[in-house]
Amino acid sequence: MLSDRTPGVRQSLAESLEKWLLKGLTFKAPMLSNNFDDDGPEGFDKFEPRLLSLLLGVASDEDAEQVGSLALGGLERISALKHEVLKKRAAREREREEAKK
């Protein structure tokens, strides 16, 4: 899809990847592991790097005005949400640590 000649297809790919990433960042981590194959990441953490890599590929599109700018805007929104999610996780961890004391 990254090499499709139609800019609309690549734009749709960028929009879909952005929606998946924004939605995935709001998922809660699984309570129990159901992955017995490896000790790697689970849930959305397993797919986030792959989706980001695809979105970066769309952002580097040769049609910068129609496709690249749309993907870069999506990356900005995703990074802002990721920053907020990480701040909330850190605050929760601090609260847990303080509750243990």
DADA-V512027 format. One record per residue. N is the residue number from 1. RES is the residue in three letters. SS is DSSP state (hx for helix, st for strand, lp for the rest). PHI is phi as a letter, one per 20 degrees, with the letter a starting at -180 (* if undefined). NEAR is the number of other C-alpha atoms within 8 Angstrom. Layout:
n->N res->RES ss->SS phi->PHI near->NEAR
n->N res->RES ss->SS phi->PHI near->NEAR
This chain:
n->1 res->MET ss->lp phi->* near->6
n->2 res->LEU ss->lp phi->f near->6
n->3 res->SER ss->lp phi->d near->4
n->4 res->ASP ss->lp phi->f near->8
n->5 res->ARG ss->lp phi->f near->4
n->6 res->THR ss->lp phi->e near->6
n->7 res->PRO ss->hx phi->f near->10
n->8 res->GLY ss->hx phi->f near->6
n->9 res->VAL ss->hx phi->f near->9
n->10 res->ARG ss->hx phi->f near->13
n->11 res->GLN ss->hx phi->f near->12
n->12 res->SER ss->hx phi->f near->8
n->13 res->LEU ss->hx phi->f near->10
n->14 res->ALA ss->hx phi->f near->14
n->15 res->GLU ss->hx phi->f near->11
n->16 res->SER ss->hx phi->f near->8
n->17 res->LEU ss->hx phi->f near->12
n->18 res->GLU ss->hx phi->f near->13
n->19 res->LYS ss->hx phi->f near->8
n->20 res->TRP ss->hx phi->f near->8
n->21 res->LEU ss->hx phi->f near->12
n->22 res->LEU ss->hx phi->f near->10
n->23 res->LYS ss->hx phi->f near->8
n->24 res->GLY ss->hx phi->f near->9
n->25 res->LEU ss->hx phi->f near->10
n->26 res->THR ss->lp phi->e near->7
n->27 res->PHE ss->lp phi->f near->7
n->28 res->LYS ss->lp phi->e near->4
n->29 res->ALA ss->lp phi->f near->7
n->30 res->PRO ss->lp phi->f near->7
n->31 res->MET ss->lp phi->f near->4
n->32 res->LEU ss->lp phi->d near->4
n->33 res->SER ss->lp phi->e near->7
n->34 res->ASN ss->lp phi->d near->4
n->35 res->ASN ss->lp phi->d near->7
n->36 res->PHE ss->lp phi->d near->6
n->37 res->ASP ss->lp phi->f near->4
n->38 res->ASP ss->lp phi->b near->5
n->39 res->ASP ss->lp phi->d near->6
n->40 res->GLY ss->lp phi->f near->5
n->41 res->PRO ss->lp phi->f near->6
n->42 res->GLU ss->lp phi->c near->10
n->43 res->GLY ss->lp phi->m near->8
n->44 res->PHE ss->hx phi->f near->10
n->45 res->ASP ss->hx phi->g near->8
n->46 res->LYS ss->hx phi->f near->9
n->47 res->PHE ss->hx phi->d near->8
n->48 res->GLU ss->hx phi->g near->10
n->49 res->PRO ss->hx phi->f near->8
n->50 res->ARG ss->hx phi->f near->7
n->51 res->LEU ss->hx phi->f near->10
n->52 res->LEU ss->hx phi->f near->10
n->53 res->SER ss->hx phi->f near->8
n->54 res->LEU ss->hx phi->f near->9
n->55 res->LEU ss->hx phi->f near->13
n->56 res->LEU ss->hx phi->f near->10
n->57 res->GLY ss->hx phi->f near->9
n->58 res->VAL ss->hx phi->f near->14
n->59 res->ALA ss->hx phi->f near->13
n->60 res->SER ss->lp phi->e near->8
n->61 res->ASP ss->lp phi->f near->9
n->62 res->GLU ss->lp phi->f near->5
n->63 res->ASP ss->lp phi->e near->8
n->64 res->ALA ss->hx phi->f near->10
n->65 res->GLU ss->hx phi->f near->6
n->66 res->GLN ss->hx phi->e near->9
n->67 res->VAL ss->hx phi->d near->15
n->68 res->GLY ss->hx phi->f near->14
n->69 res->SER ss->hx phi->f near->10
n->70 res->LEU ss->hx phi->f near->12
n->71 res->ALA ss->hx phi->f near->16
n->72 res->LEU ss->hx phi->f near->9
n->73 res->GLY ss->hx phi->f near->8
n->74 res->GLY ss->hx phi->f near->11
n->75 res->LEU ss->hx phi->f near->11
n->76 res->GLU ss->hx phi->f near->8
n->77 res->ARG ss->hx phi->f near->8
n->78 res->ILE ss->hx phi->f near->11
n->79 res->SER ss->hx phi->f near->8
n->80 res->ALA ss->hx phi->f near->8
n->81 res->LEU ss->hx phi->f near->10
n->82 res->LYS ss->hx phi->f near->9
n->83 res->HIS ss->hx phi->f near->8
n->84 res->GLU ss->hx phi->f near->8
n->85 res->VAL ss->hx phi->f near->10
n->86 res->LEU ss->hx phi->f near->8
n->87 res->LYS ss->hx phi->f near->8
n->88 res->LYS ss->hx phi->f near->8
n->89 res->ARG ss->hx phi->f near->8
n->90 res->ALA ss->hx phi->f near->8
n->91 res->ALA ss->hx phi->f near->8
n->92 res->ARG ss->hx phi->f near->8
n->93 res->GLU ss->hx phi->f near->8
n->94 res->ARG ss->hx phi->f near->8
n->95 res->GLU ss->hx phi->f near->8
n->96 res->ARG ss->hx phi->f near->8
n->97 res->GLU ss->hx phi->f near->8
n->98 res->GLU ss->hx phi->f near->7
n->99 res->ALA ss->hx phi->f near->6
n->100 res->LYS ss->hx phi->f near->5
n->101 res->LYS ss->lp phi->f near->4
